[in-house]
């Protein structure tokens, strides 16, 4: 069910990326996500991306860059709260002894999810682009 991204399916994960960013971040303009769509899509082939796929349907994915930074973890809203995000995180924990990420402080569902999975807040900062408060979080083996 969890495997490396087949680049031919990039549009499927980008659909999840845009929908779930808009859903999870109602405090950030939809225009921000739409403006960053092409950048993220072009950066994905350089990341390590694992997808959770079931019956030929991609239900979620996680992308890691720079050998430890989780650039994104997204599960389609149709499949949330079914353990998919945790399974994707655990898959990455098998390969990386340290994982880092940034999460918006207002995205309490995500903050709580990461804390439940052993991540600790290391720093609070303001995102330069969105001017929103973010937490830098880390997990160590």
C-alpha positions in Angstrom: 0.0 0.0 0.0 2.9 2.4 0.7 5.3 2.8 -2.2 7.5 5.3 -3.9 5.7 7.8 -6.2 5.3 6.8 -9.8 6.0 10.2 -11.4 3.2 9.5 -14.0 0.8 9.9 -11.1 2.0 13.4 -10.1 -1.3 15.1 -11.1 -3.2 12.8 -8.6 -1.0 13.8 -5.7 -1.1 17.5 -6.7 -4.9 17.3 -6.7 -4.7 16.1 -3.0 -2.1 18.8 -2.3 -4.2 21.7 -3.5 -7.5 20.5 -2.0 -6.1 19.7 1.4 -4.0 22.9 1.7 -7.1 24.9 1.0 -9.2 22.8 3.4 -6.7 22.8 6.3 -5.6 26.4 6.0 -8.7 28.6 5.8 -6.7 31.4 7.4 -4.5 31.6 4.2 -5.8 32.8 0.9 -6.6 30.2 -1.7 -4.6 32.3 -4.1 -1.4 31.6 -2.1 -1.8 27.8 -2.7 -2.7 28.3 -6.4 0.3 30.6 -6.9 2.6 27.9 -5.4 1.1 24.9 -7.3 3.6 24.9 -10.2 6.6 25.3 -7.9 5.6 22.4 -5.8 4.8 20.2 -8.8 8.2 20.9 -10.3 10.0 20.2 -7.0 8.3 16.8 -6.3 10.6 14.8 -8.6 13.6 15.9 -6.5 11.9 14.8 -3.2 11.5 11.3 -1.7 7.8 10.8 -2.0 5.9 7.9 -0.6 2.2 7.4 -1.5 -0.5 5.4 0.2 -2.3 3.7 -2.6 -5.2 1.3 -2.3 -7.1 -0.3 -5.3 -5.3 2.1 -7.7 -6.4 5.1 -5.7 -3.8 7.4 -4.1 -5.3 8.3 -0.7 -2.3 10.2 0.7 1.4 11.0 0.4 4.4 12.3 2.2 7.4 14.1 0.7 10.9 14.4 2.3 13.7 16.7 1.1 17.2 17.3 2.4 17.4 13.9 4.1 15.1 14.8 7.0 12.6 17.6 6.2 9.0 16.6 5.7 7.9 19.1 3.0 4.4 17.8 3.2 2.1 15.1 4.5 -1.4 15.1 2.9 -4.3 12.6 3.1 -7.4 13.2 1.0 -10.3 14.4 3.2 -12.3 11.3 2.1 -9.7 9.1 3.8 -8.7 11.1 6.9 -8.8 9.7 10.4 -8.2 6.1 9.1 -4.5 5.9 10.1 -3.1 6.6 6.7 -1.1 9.7 7.8 0.5 7.7 10.7 1.4 4.9 8.4 3.1 7.3 6.0 5.0 8.9 8.9 6.1 5.5 10.2 7.4 4.6 6.8 9.6 7.6 6.9 10.8 6.9 10.4 12.2 3.6 9.0 14.6 5.5 6.8 15.4 8.7 8.7 16.6 8.9 12.3 15.6 12.6 12.5 12.5 14.2 10.9 11.8 17.9 10.8 8.8 19.9 9.6 7.1 23.2 9.9 3.4 23.4 10.6 1.1 26.4 11.0 0.1 27.0 14.6 -3.5 27.6 13.6 -3.6 24.1 12.1 -4.3 22.5 15.5 -5.4 19.1 13.9 -1.9 18.8 12.3 0.0 20.1 15.4 -1.8 17.5 17.6 -1.3 14.8 15.0 2.5 15.4 14.9 2.7 15.6 18.7 0.8 12.3 19.0 3.5 10.8 16.7 6.4 12.0 18.9 7.3 15.3 17.3 8.2 18.1 19.7 8.0 21.9 19.0 11.5 23.3 18.8 10.7 26.8 17.7 7.9 29.3 17.0 8.4 31.6 14.1 6.5 33.7 11.5 6.4 32.4 8.0 7.9 35.0 5.7 5.4 34.5 2.8 2.1 34.1 4.7 3.0 36.1 7.9 1.4 33.3 9.9 2.9 31.7 13.0 4.5 28.3 12.4 6.0 25.7 14.7 9.2 24.0 13.7 8.9 20.5 15.0 11.3 17.6 15.2 11.2 13.8 15.8 14.3 11.8 16.8 14.7 8.1 16.9 
